[in-house]
Amino acid sequence: MKTIPLKLDGYTDLPPGKLANIVTYLEMTAPPRLAPPAEADDLRLRRMEAPDPDWYREVIGRIGADWLWVHIPLMPAPQLAALVANPAVEIYALERDRTVVGIAELDRRTPGVVEIVMFGVMPEAVGTGAAHRLMQGVLAAAFRDDTRRVWLHTCTHDHPSALRFYRRAGFVPYKLGIEVMDDPRVSGAIAETTAPHIPIIRPKPENP
């Protein structure tokens, strides 16, 4: 893995083909009292027991494409199959008439701690109260048994309302980080038209 010096007071230029994210980590140490969600009585939260890996990959891709959620879509098939089959990993789908409206993934592999690894709703469900309903159900599931802490992270590539939404749900920021990654659009791993609000800086071709 190549490294470059990071200026902790000033600007650091990235090599072409790289992306950088400011990551905000948030946590909650007791279940909050959330206000009732907007009228959405036709929504139901369902735990997906060992779901089909291809189904999960497709759902995450639809929800997170514009925010460069590439971890699940680009995960090797054996690794993804092991993930969804892990009993300590819980996947919940928010559904309307058996159609997925939102998705969440909880990781319980650390005793007493739950990470909300994935959380989001379909683009057409943004602003409808679906995310609120999903968060209510997810927090109820996360805080069962002996859970002492629930945490998640969001970043500057995520939906612009994500951080505000998590804070309103009761999460408290506790750490900042920087994520540097290869731009998957440059390599062709995902379509160039994905996440058009994030510019693509291509490496210059090498001279022959």
C-alpha positions as CSV (number, residue, x, y, z in Angstrom):
1,M,0.0,0.0,0.0
2,K,1.5,3.3,-1.1
3,T,1.5,6.2,1.4
4,I,1.9,10.0,1.2
5,P,2.6,12.5,4.0
6,L,-0.6,13.9,5.5
7,K,-0.6,17.6,6.7
8,L,-2.6,17.9,9.9
9,D,-2.7,21.7,9.4
10,G,-3.3,22.5,5.8
11,Y,-4.1,20.8,2.5
12,T,-2.9,17.4,1.2
13,D,-3.1,16.6,-2.5
14,L,-4.2,13.2,-3.5
15,P,-2.9,11.2,-6.5
16,P,-5.2,11.2,-9.5
17,G,-7.6,8.3,-9.3
18,K,-8.0,8.5,-5.5
19,L,-11.0,9.7,-3.5
20,A,-11.1,11.1,0.0
21,N,-13.9,11.2,2.5
22,I,-14.3,12.9,5.9
23,V,-15.8,10.2,8.1
24,T,-17.9,11.0,11.2
25,Y,-18.4,8.3,13.7
26,L,-21.5,8.4,15.9
27,E,-22.6,6.4,18.9
28,M,-25.6,5.9,21.2
29,T,-25.4,4.2,24.7
30,A,-29.1,4.0,25.5
31,P,-32.2,3.6,23.3
32,P,-33.7,7.0,22.5
33,R,-37.3,8.1,22.5
34,L,-38.1,8.7,18.9
35,A,-41.2,10.7,17.9
36,P,-43.8,8.7,16.0
37,P,-43.0,8.4,12.3
38,A,-45.0,10.1,9.6
39,E,-48.1,8.1,8.5
40,A,-46.7,5.0,6.8
41,D,-48.9,2.2,8.2
42,D,-48.2,0.1,5.1
43,L,-44.5,-0.2,5.9
44,R,-43.2,-3.4,7.7
45,L,-39.8,-4.2,9.0
46,R,-38.7,-7.8,8.3
47,R,-35.5,-9.6,9.3
48,M,-34.0,-11.4,6.3
49,E,-32.6,-14.7,7.6
50,A,-29.5,-15.6,5.5
51,P,-30.8,-13.7,2.4
52,D,-29.6,-14.4,-1.1
53,P,-26.3,-12.7,-1.6
54,D,-27.2,-11.5,-5.1
55,W,-30.4,-10.0,-3.7
56,Y,-28.5,-8.1,-1.0
57,R,-25.9,-6.9,-3.5
58,E,-28.6,-5.6,-5.8
59,V,-30.5,-3.8,-3.0
60,I,-27.4,-2.1,-1.7
61,G,-26.4,-1.1,-5.2
62,R,-29.8,0.5,-5.8
63,I,-29.8,2.4,-2.5
64,G,-26.2,3.5,-2.4
65,A,-25.0,3.9,-5.9
66,D,-25.0,7.7,-5.9
67,W,-23.2,7.7,-2.6
68,L,-20.5,5.3,-3.8
69,W,-21.6,2.5,-1.5
70,V,-19.3,0.0,-3.2
71,H,-18.2,-2.3,-0.4
72,I,-21.1,-4.7,-0.8
73,P,-21.5,-4.4,-4.6
74,L,-17.8,-5.1,-5.2
75,M,-17.4,-7.8,-2.5
76,P,-16.2,-11.2,-3.8
77,A,-19.1,-13.7,-4.0
78,P,-17.7,-16.1,-1.4
79,Q,-17.1,-13.3,1.1
80,L,-20.5,-11.9,0.6
81,A,-22.1,-15.3,1.0
82,A,-20.3,-15.8,4.3
83,L,-21.3,-12.4,5.5
84,V,-25.1,-12.8,5.0
85,A,-24.9,-16.3,6.5
86,N,-23.2,-15.2,9.7
87,P,-25.6,-15.5,12.6
88,A,-24.0,-12.4,14.2
89,V,-24.9,-10.3,11.2
90,E,-28.6,-9.2,11.0
91,I,-30.1,-7.8,7.8
92,Y,-33.5,-6.0,8.0
93,A,-35.6,-4.9,5.1
94,L,-38.3,-2.2,5.3
95,E,-41.0,-3.3,2.9
96,R,-44.2,-2.0,1.4
97,D,-46.3,-4.8,-0.1
98,R,-43.2,-7.1,-0.1
99,T,-41.2,-4.5,-2.1
100,V,-38.0,-3.3,-0.4
101,V,-38.1,0.3,0.6
102,G,-35.1,0.4,2.9
103,I,-32.3,-1.8,4.2
104,A,-30.1,-2.1,7.3
105,E,-27.3,-4.3,8.4
106,L,-26.4,-4.9,12.1
107,D,-23.1,-6.4,13.2
108,R,-23.2,-8.1,16.6
109,R,-19.8,-9.7,16.5
110,T,-18.5,-7.6,19.4
111,P,-20.2,-8.5,22.7
112,G,-22.4,-5.7,24.0
113,V,-21.8,-3.6,20.9
114,V,-23.8,-3.3,17.7
115,E,-22.6,-1.6,14.6
116,I,-25.1,-0.4,12.1
117,V,-23.0,-1.2,9.0
118,M,-25.5,-0.3,6.3
119,F,-28.6,1.9,6.6
120,G,-30.6,3.5,3.8
121,V,-33.8,3.8,1.8
122,M,-34.5,3.7,-1.9
123,P,-34.2,7.1,-3.7
124,E,-37.9,7.3,-4.2
125,A,-38.5,6.8,-0.5
126,V,-36.3,9.7,0.7
127,G,-38.4,12.3,2.6
128,T,-41.4,10.0,3.0
129,G,-40.8,9.0,6.6
130,A,-39.5,5.6,5.6
131,A,-36.0,6.3,7.0
132,H,-37.6,7.3,10.4
133,R,-39.6,4.1,10.4
134,L,-36.5,2.0,9.5
135,M,-34.4,3.7,12.2
136,Q,-37.1,3.0,14.9
137,G,-37.1,-0.7,14.1
138,V,-33.4,-1.0,13.7
139,L,-32.7,0.7,17.1
140,A,-35.3,-1.6,18.8
141,A,-33.5,-4.6,17.4
142,A,-30.0,-3.2,18.2
143,F,-30.8,-2.5,21.8
144,R,-32.3,-5.9,22.7
145,D,-30.5,-8.2,25.1
146,D,-27.3,-6.8,26.7
147,T,-26.4,-4.1,24.1
148,R,-24.5,-1.3,25.8
149,R,-23.5,0.7,22.7
150,V,-24.7,1.2,19.1
151,W,-22.5,3.0,16.6
152,L,-22.3,3.8,12.9
153,H,-20.4,6.1,10.6
154,T,-21.3,8.4,7.7
155,C,-19.1,10.4,5.4
156,T,-19.0,13.4,3.0
157,H,-19.9,11.2,0.0
158,D,-23.1,10.1,1.7
159,H,-26.5,11.7,1.4
160,P,-26.2,15.4,2.5
161,S,-28.9,14.9,5.1
162,A,-27.4,11.7,6.6
163,L,-25.4,13.3,9.4
164,R,-28.3,15.5,10.5
165,F,-30.7,12.5,10.4
166,Y,-28.5,10.4,12.6
167,R,-28.0,13.2,15.1
168,R,-31.8,13.8,15.3
169,A,-32.2,10.1,15.9
170,G,-30.1,10.4,19.0
171,F,-26.6,9.5,17.8
172,V,-23.7,11.6,19.1
173,P,-20.5,12.2,17.1
174,Y,-17.4,11.0,18.9
175,K,-14.6,10.8,16.3
176,L,-13.6,12.0,12.8
177,G,-11.5,10.2,10.3
178,I,-10.3,10.3,6.7
179,E,-11.0,7.5,4.2
180,V,-8.9,7.3,1.1
181,M,-9.9,4.9,-1.7
182,D,-9.4,4.1,-5.3
183,D,-12.2,5.7,-7.4
184,P,-14.0,2.6,-8.7
185,R,-15.3,4.6,-11.7
186,V,-11.7,5.0,-13.0
187,S,-11.0,1.3,-13.0
188,G,-14.4,0.5,-14.6
189,A,-15.6,-1.4,-11.6
190,I,-18.8,0.7,-11.6
191,A,-20.3,3.0,-14.3
192,E,-18.6,6.4,-14.9
193,T,-22.0,8.1,-14.6
194,T,-22.4,6.9,-10.9
195,A,-22.3,9.7,-8.3
196,P,-22.1,12.6,-10.8
197,H,-21.7,15.1,-7.9
198,I,-18.2,13.6,-7.1
199,P,-15.7,14.6,-9.8
200,I,-13.5,12.0,-11.5
201,I,-9.8,12.9,-11.6
202,R,-8.1,10.5,-13.9
203,P,-4.4,9.6,-13.9
204,K,-2.6,10.9,-16.9
205,P,-1.5,8.2,-19.3
206,E,2.1,7.2,-19.1
207,N,4.4,8.2,-21.9
208,P,5.5,5.2,-24.0
